[in-house]
Amino acid sequence: MSSRAGAGPSAGAGSAAYSPPGFGASYLHNPKPSYPLMARRRGLEGVVRLDVRVSAEGIPTGVKIRESSGHESLDEAALIAVWHWRFSPARRGGEPVEGAVVVPVRFNLEGDIGG
């Protein structure tokens, strides 16, 4: 999985190096969202892109849909899962700070779910 920094208030402040929050590190053990049964039966697939605000402790403080998959059940499954994830916090000058990241969640019947 990859992450992209959002334009948060801490993204441009100061001259110290900034690194965005991360969610792909194996030690975080973020479970994949459950694939909704009816969506699976109907053959629904798609990618949900979520805007996630992450605290300096690596906990989501805000999760919203940036780009819908086009299927409400897939969007909802992604939202529920990511609210329970843990993140590597953004860092400025080596210190953890609040930050933002875009999290893509892919629902694919052949490959199941991935980011």
C-alpha atoms as one frame of an Amber mdcrd trajectory, in Angstrom:
protein
   0.000   0.000   0.000   1.100   3.551  -0.537   0.102   6.789   1.078  -0.172
  10.368  -0.050  -0.001  13.426   2.170  -2.983  15.682   2.406  -2.684  19.412
   2.663  -3.136  19.859   6.372  -2.122  22.771   8.539   1.081  21.014   9.550
   2.048  20.154   5.962   3.477  23.575   5.151   4.393  24.991   8.555   8.028
  25.434   9.520  11.164  24.363   7.740  11.634  20.919   9.349  11.242  17.905
   7.061   7.669  16.578   6.986   6.643  13.002   6.297   2.951  12.079   5.979
   1.119   9.438   8.016   1.483   5.838   6.857  -0.802   2.825   7.020   1.037
   0.109   5.130   3.637  -1.002   7.678   3.213  -4.675   8.491   3.473  -4.094
  12.232   0.249  -2.047  12.185  -1.858  -5.153  11.380  -4.700  -3.199   9.794
  -7.366  -5.715   8.785  -8.936  -5.575   5.360 -12.569  -4.457   5.286 -15.196
  -7.163   5.171 -16.545  -7.609   1.651 -20.305  -7.084   2.035 -22.102 -10.340
   1.211 -24.742  -8.762  -1.032 -22.072  -6.795  -2.905 -20.120 -10.016  -3.429
 -23.231 -11.864  -4.659 -24.073  -9.019  -7.050 -20.505  -8.916  -8.380 -19.883
  -5.344  -7.214 -16.301  -4.079  -7.299 -14.680  -0.694  -6.952 -12.165   1.550
  -5.253 -13.038   3.855  -2.371 -10.619   6.700  -1.617 -10.823   7.974   1.939
  -9.446  11.184   3.440  -8.103  10.271   6.863  -6.947  12.717   9.541  -4.434
  11.020  11.832  -3.464  12.155  15.332   0.122  12.381  16.524  -0.598   9.051
  18.268  -1.520   7.356  14.948  -5.262   7.191  15.650  -7.823   8.290  13.032
  -9.586  11.482  14.114 -11.599  11.908  10.929 -12.474   9.626   8.032 -14.546
  10.727   5.047 -15.091   9.608   1.493 -12.977  11.499  -1.010 -14.050   9.348
  -3.967 -16.873   6.801  -3.854 -16.671   3.337  -5.343 -20.142   3.973  -6.725
 -21.592   1.387  -4.328 -22.795   2.497  -0.905 -22.162  -0.890   0.729 -18.506
  -0.913  -0.353 -18.018   2.696   0.751 -19.522   1.939   4.165 -17.388  -1.201
   4.647 -14.241   0.813   3.878 -15.228   3.610   6.290 -15.952   1.202   9.138
 -12.677  -0.674   8.690 -10.417   2.372   8.411 -11.886   3.966  11.561 -10.378
   0.965  13.411  -6.959   1.128  11.764  -3.785   2.413  13.356  -1.322   4.569
  11.464   2.293   5.614  11.667   1.845   9.314  12.501   3.121  12.113  10.312
   6.441  13.498  11.453   7.987  16.927  11.382  11.644  17.062  12.299  11.401
  13.535  13.717   8.525  14.418  16.073   5.046  12.893  15.597   2.422  15.430
  14.488  -1.166  15.376  13.256  -1.447  14.798   9.525  -3.633  13.608   6.691
  -3.422  10.733   4.241  -5.522   9.440   1.344  -6.279   5.739   1.791  -7.394
   3.760  -1.273  -9.442   0.636  -0.506  -9.941  -1.693  -3.470 -12.777  -4.229
  -3.533 -12.008  -6.801  -6.206 -13.728 -10.196  -6.379 -10.767 -11.943  -7.989
  -8.145 -10.513  -5.658 -10.616  -9.942  -2.806  -9.731  -6.667  -1.047  -6.574
  -4.616  -1.049  -5.174  -1.126  -0.823
